[in-house]
Amino acid sequence: MRIQQLSELLDYVANCHLDMEKLYKRLDRNADSSRVKMMLTYFQQHQRHIYETLESYLEDAPSRILNTWYKDITFEDFSKRCNETSLPANMKEDEVLELHLDLENRLIALLEKTANSSPTDEIKSALMDLVRVAQTQQKRLVHSTIRMDDI
């Protein structure tokens, strides 16, 4: 995927979170373990929340930031990655968490890469704020997942 404007990038990242939600729904249907199912349901809700938050950001962000043009921002076909990803029915919580962190880290790296090639400090700062929020949410999600193990 070749991205030219910041608005395209953020819309793409938001839709990647929907792709992750669909992946977790599919894995949930195939999972044997009730604990894994609970975890996948939680991840689905988390992805929907991130999608809605990014869409809200796109509605409220200044157009001078969203209309920023970039050269050479390319990214994998994330939707294809999610569609082709599978885990066995006897998947373990660690496997699901590892998959989730891999996917999330790819999206965070894309935001960081874009921030580092931003033409102004204002845009770089805005994108790095999104990166920090994503990393904080990721840490909370990991902690919540670990607490699920204690149940």
Buried (B, 14 or more C-beta within 10 A) or exposed (E): BEBEBBBBBBBBBBBBBBBBBBBBBBBBEBBEBEBBBBBBEBBBEBBBEBBEBBBEBBEEBEEEBBEBEBEEBEBEEBBEBBEEBEBEEEBEBEBBBEBBBEBBEBBBEBBBBBBEBBEEEEBBEBBBEBBEBBBEBBEEBBEEBEEBEEE
